[in-house]
Amino acid sequence: MSGIEMNIVAVATRILPLLDLTSLNDADDAASTAALCAKATTPVGNVAAVCLWPSFISKAKQLLSGTDVKVATVVNFPGGSLPAEKVVDQIAHALADGADEIDVVMPYAAIMAGMGGDQRATDHLLACRKACGTATMKVILESGALAKPALVERASKVAVAAGADFLKTSTGKIPAGATLGAARIMLTACRDAPRPVGFKASGGIRDVEMAAHYLAVAEEICGPGWVSPATFRFGASGLLDAVLGVLGQGAATPVTTGY
C-alpha cells in the first residue's frame, strides 16, 4: 500500500466515529429508520450518532439499544422560525422519547435582521438550553443563508453565549451547505469560547477528501488532538459509504437524505 493510500485509510478511520448518520427525508418511515440504524454499526466501527426526525426517536433507541450510538433529532427545523415556546415543547417531547442530542436551528433570520435580533436569538436559545438540560445541544446556524462572514461570526457568538455544546453549519435543506470559510469562523468561536464547544460540519460533505479538509482546518485552529466525537462531528449520510469504501467494506446501500 502506498503512502497516499495509507493516508486516506487513516483519514477514513478517523472520520467514521465522528459521523452523525443523517436521514431527514419527508418520505422517511419505520423501514428507512431501520435501514439507517443498521448502517450505524459497521464491521470496522460505529458512527457517533444517528440524526432523524423526532417521530422516529423511540424506534431508533430500540434498534440501537446495547450500542454506543447516540440518537439525535432536530427541532425548529428547517427554517428556524418557530416561537421559543413551541421549540421548547419539541425538545421536551424529544427528550421524553429518549433523544440524547438535540440539533436546534437558531432563529438566524433575527441575526440577519439586526435591530435587536441578536438578543432575540439569544433569548430563544437560552430557553432551548434550559429545556435541553444535560442533553447535548447543537445549534444550527444555517451559515449558507447568513453568507456574510460578519453574520456567521455574530451567530457563532450568540450561540456560544446561549450555551451551545456544538456549532453546526447547516440544515442541509438549502442549496448552500457547509463551507470551509464558515468552518474557520465557527471553529475560531469554538476555540475562543470560555468552555468546551464543538463543531459539526453538515450539508454537502460526501467524500473522504473533502472531509479531510475540515479535519485539517479544525486541527489548525483548535490544535492537534482536539478532534474527537466529543468535539467534532460530520452530519452526513453518503460520507459513510465513501468511508466504508476506503476501508474495504464495499459500497453500502445509499440512504437518500438531501444531505
Backbone torsions as a table, in degrees:
resi	resn	phi	psi	omega
1	MET	NA	131.8	-178.8
2	SER	-73.7	167.7	178.2
3	GLY	-61.4	-39.1	179.3
4	ILE	-64.2	-43.5	179.4
5	GLU	-64.2	-41.2	178.5
6	MET	-63.2	-37.7	-178.9
7	ASN	-65.9	-44.4	-178.3
8	ILE	-68.8	-32.1	174.5
9	VAL	-65.0	-41.8	178.6
10	ALA	-63.4	-40.6	179.1
11	VAL	-65.4	-45.6	179.1
12	ALA	-60.1	-39.3	178.3
13	THR	-63.1	-36.8	177.6
14	ARG	-69.3	-38.2	-174.6
15	ILE	-68.9	-40.1	-171.6
16	LEU	-49.6	-52.0	-177.6
17	PRO	-77.0	1.4	178.2
18	LEU	-99.1	-2.2	-172.1
19	LEU	-82.6	131.7	162.4
20	ASP	-98.1	96.9	-176.6
21	LEU	-69.6	119.2	-162.7
22	THR	-119.8	136.7	169.7
23	SER	-141.7	113.2	-179.6
24	LEU	-132.8	53.0	179.5
25	ASN	-89.3	147.4	174.8
26	ASP	-63.1	-27.7	-176.4
27	ALA	-91.0	4.8	-179.4
28	ASP	-58.9	145.3	179.9
29	ASP	-150.1	-169.6	-178.4
30	ALA	-60.8	-37.8	-178.9
31	ALA	-67.9	-43.1	179.3
32	SER	-68.8	-32.1	175.9
33	THR	-65.5	-43.4	177.9
34	ALA	-62.2	-41.0	179.5
35	ALA	-65.0	-41.2	179.7
36	LEU	-62.9	-46.4	-178.3
37	CYS	-66.5	-34.7	177.9
38	ALA	-64.3	-35.8	179.6
39	LYS	-72.2	-21.3	-173.2
40	ALA	-69.1	-23.4	177.4
41	THR	-113.0	123.6	-174.6
42	THR	-125.5	164.9	178.4
43	PRO	-62.8	-18.1	-177.8
44	VAL	-111.1	12.8	176.9
45	GLY	132.6	167.9	-177.3
46	ASN	-105.2	156.4	172.4
47	VAL	-76.7	170.3	179.5
48	ALA	-72.7	-42.3	-174.1
49	ALA	-159.4	161.8	163.7
50	VAL	-106.4	144.2	179.0
51	CYS	-124.0	120.2	-173.8
52	LEU	-148.0	175.9	-179.4
53	TRP	-62.9	150.2	-179.7
54	PRO	-54.3	-33.2	-176.4
55	SER	-67.6	-12.4	-178.2
56	PHE	-109.5	9.2	-178.7
57	ILE	-60.6	-50.8	-176.1
58	SER	-59.4	-43.3	179.0
59	LYS	-61.5	-44.5	-179.6
60	ALA	-65.2	-39.4	178.5
61	LYS	-60.9	-40.7	178.7
62	GLN	-65.0	-46.2	-176.2
63	LEU	-68.0	-29.5	-176.3
64	LEU	-101.2	7.6	178.0
65	SER	-57.4	133.8	-179.7
66	GLY	90.1	-4.3	176.1
67	THR	-106.5	173.5	176.2
68	ASP	-96.7	10.5	-177.9
69	VAL	-80.5	125.8	-180.0
70	LYS	-84.9	160.6	177.0
71	VAL	-112.1	120.8	177.7
72	ALA	-113.8	154.4	176.4
73	THR	-141.7	173.8	-177.5
74	VAL	-116.4	145.5	174.5
75	VAL	-135.9	159.1	-174.4
76	ASN	52.7	38.0	-168.9
77	PHE	-111.8	138.1	0.6
78	PRO	-99.4	-7.4	-168.1
79	GLY	-86.0	-15.4	-179.0
80	GLY	68.4	25.5	-170.3
81	SER	-112.1	0.8	-178.9
82	LEU	-76.3	152.0	175.2
83	PRO	-66.3	153.2	-175.8
84	ALA	-56.8	-37.8	-177.8
85	GLU	-61.5	-39.3	178.7
86	LYS	-67.0	-40.8	-179.1
87	VAL	-68.3	-39.9	176.6
88	VAL	-59.3	-40.4	177.5
89	ASP	-65.0	-41.3	176.5
90	GLN	-59.7	-42.9	-179.8
91	ILE	-63.7	-44.9	-179.4
92	ALA	-58.9	-44.3	179.6
93	HIS	-66.5	-39.4	-179.8
94	ALA	-63.9	-43.5	179.5
95	LEU	-67.4	-37.9	177.9
96	ALA	-63.0	-31.7	178.8
97	ASP	-81.6	-7.9	174.2
98	GLY	111.6	9.1	-179.9
99	ALA	-61.0	138.6	177.0
100	ASP	-93.6	-29.7	-174.3
101	GLU	-137.6	141.4	-178.7
102	ILE	-118.9	121.1	175.2
103	ASP	-100.9	105.4	-174.6
104	VAL	-106.8	130.1	175.6
105	VAL	-78.9	121.4	177.4
106	MET	-71.1	155.7	175.9
107	PRO	-74.2	75.7	-171.8
108	TYR	-67.4	-23.2	176.9
109	ALA	-62.7	-30.7	178.4
110	ALA	-66.6	-37.7	177.5
111	ILE	-64.2	-42.1	-178.7
112	MET	-67.8	-30.5	-176.3
113	ALA	-75.8	-26.9	-175.7
114	GLY	67.8	-155.1	175.3
115	MET	50.0	56.2	178.7
116	GLY	87.1	1.1	-177.9
117	GLY	-63.8	-33.7	179.2
118	ASP	-61.2	-42.1	-179.2
119	GLN	-68.8	-38.3	177.4
120	ARG	-62.5	-42.6	178.0
121	ALA	-65.5	-39.4	178.1
122	THR	-61.6	-48.7	-179.1
123	ASP	-60.5	-40.4	178.4
124	HIS	-60.0	-49.2	-177.0
125	LEU	-71.2	-30.7	175.5
126	LEU	-63.1	-38.3	176.1
127	ALA	-65.0	-39.3	177.4
128	CYS	-65.8	-41.6	179.2
129	ARG	-59.7	-44.4	178.8
130	LYS	-62.0	-41.5	-179.4
131	ALA	-66.9	-34.0	-179.1
132	CYS	-70.9	-24.9	-178.0
133	GLY	59.6	-125.2	-178.9
134	THR	-89.2	-2.9	178.2
135	ALA	-68.7	148.8	178.8
136	THR	-66.5	128.7	178.1
137	MET	-113.6	113.6	174.8
138	LYS	-100.6	125.7	-178.1
139	VAL	-100.7	120.3	179.6
140	ILE	-87.2	118.6	-178.0
141	LEU	-84.5	-22.5	-169.4
142	GLU	54.5	62.5	-174.3
143	SER	-62.0	-27.6	178.3
144	GLY	-67.1	-32.2	177.0
145	ALA	-78.5	-39.3	177.3
146	LEU	-62.4	-43.1	171.4
147	ALA	64.5	-58.0	-175.6
148	LYS	-72.5	134.4	-180.0
149	PRO	-52.8	-39.2	-179.1
150	ALA	-63.9	-35.7	178.9
151	LEU	-72.5	-39.8	177.0
152	VAL	-62.2	-40.4	178.8
153	GLU	-65.1	-45.2	178.7
154	ARG	-62.1	-44.4	179.6
155	ALA	-62.2	-39.7	178.4
156	SER	-60.9	-45.4	-179.2
157	LYS	-65.8	-39.1	177.2
158	VAL	-61.6	-46.5	-177.6
159	ALA	-64.2	-42.0	177.9
160	VAL	-62.8	-46.2	-178.8
161	ALA	-61.8	-29.6	-177.9
162	ALA	-88.5	2.0	172.7
163	GLY	100.2	19.9	177.6
164	ALA	-60.2	139.1	171.7
165	ASP	-88.2	-27.6	176.8
166	PHE	-139.1	148.0	165.7
167	LEU	-103.4	125.8	-176.7
168	LYS	-116.2	138.3	-173.6
169	THR	-67.9	-50.8	-159.4
170	SER	-149.8	158.7	172.0
171	THR	-82.2	-23.2	-171.7
172	GLY	80.5	6.3	-176.1
173	LYS	-107.2	2.1	172.1
174	ILE	-121.8	160.3	-175.0
175	PRO	-57.9	-36.1	-177.9
176	ALA	-89.0	113.0	179.6
177	GLY	-100.8	-141.7	-179.2
178	ALA	-67.6	145.2	171.6
179	THR	-135.1	154.3	178.0
180	LEU	-67.6	-30.7	177.6
181	GLY	-63.0	-48.1	177.2
182	ALA	-64.4	-38.3	179.5
183	ALA	-59.5	-41.4	179.8
184	ARG	-60.4	-44.8	-179.7
185	ILE	-64.2	-45.5	-176.8
186	MET	-69.3	-39.5	177.9
187	LEU	-66.1	-34.9	175.3
188	THR	-63.1	-40.1	176.5
189	ALA	-64.1	-38.1	176.3
190	CYS	-62.7	-46.7	-179.2
191	ARG	-60.8	-40.1	-174.1
192	ASP	-87.3	-3.5	-178.8
193	ALA	-65.4	149.9	-179.2
194	PRO	-76.7	0.3	179.5
195	ARG	-150.1	167.5	-179.3
196	PRO	-63.0	126.5	175.1
197	VAL	-134.6	129.9	-178.8
198	GLY	-95.9	-179.9	-176.4
199	PHE	-134.4	138.1	176.8
200	LYS	-128.4	120.3	177.1
201	ALA	-95.4	123.0	179.2
202	SER	-144.9	150.2	179.0
203	GLY	102.2	88.6	171.7
204	GLY	94.6	6.3	179.2
205	ILE	-95.6	107.1	-169.7
206	ARG	-124.6	-5.2	-179.7
207	ASP	-135.2	159.9	-174.4
208	VAL	-63.4	-38.7	-177.9
209	GLU	-62.7	-45.1	178.4
210	MET	-65.2	-43.3	178.6
211	ALA	-59.5	-35.6	-179.8
212	ALA	-60.9	-34.1	178.2
213	HIS	-63.8	-39.0	179.0
214	TYR	-67.8	-39.3	176.5
215	LEU	-62.0	-41.6	-179.2
216	ALA	-64.3	-42.7	179.1
217	VAL	-65.2	-40.3	178.5
218	ALA	-61.0	-42.1	179.8
219	GLU	-71.4	-35.4	178.1
220	GLU	-61.9	-43.6	-174.1
221	ILE	-86.7	-44.1	-173.6
222	CYS	-100.4	-9.3	174.0
223	GLY	104.1	150.0	175.9
224	PRO	-59.2	137.9	179.0
225	GLY	88.4	-6.4	-179.6
226	TRP	-72.3	-34.9	-175.0
227	VAL	-70.5	124.9	174.3
228	SER	-160.2	169.6	177.9
229	PRO	-60.1	-21.4	179.3
230	ALA	-78.7	-14.4	-174.5
231	THR	-128.4	-13.5	-172.1
232	PHE	-147.9	131.7	176.6
233	ARG	-137.3	154.7	166.4
234	PHE	-111.5	125.2	173.2
235	GLY	-92.8	108.3	-172.6
236	ALA	-164.2	169.8	170.8
237	SER	-127.6	-51.6	-178.4
238	GLY	-64.0	-25.0	179.6
239	LEU	-61.6	-32.5	178.0
240	LEU	-62.3	-42.2	178.7
241	ASP	-59.6	-42.5	179.4
242	ALA	-64.3	-42.5	179.2
243	VAL	-62.8	-47.2	-179.0
244	LEU	-64.2	-35.6	176.4
245	GLY	-61.1	-44.9	178.5
246	VAL	-63.9	-35.0	-177.2
247	LEU	-87.1	11.3	173.4
248	GLY	78.0	20.6	-179.3
249	GLN	-100.8	6.7	179.4
250	GLY	75.8	176.6	179.8
251	ALA	-87.9	118.1	175.6
252	ALA	-72.7	163.3	179.3
253	THR	-66.2	122.5	-176.5
254	PRO	-61.7	147.0	171.9
255	VAL	-111.2	119.1	-177.8
256	THR	-84.1	116.2	-173.6
257	THR	-126.6	-16.9	-171.6
258	GLY	88.8	-6.0	177.3
259	TYR	-88.3	NA	NA
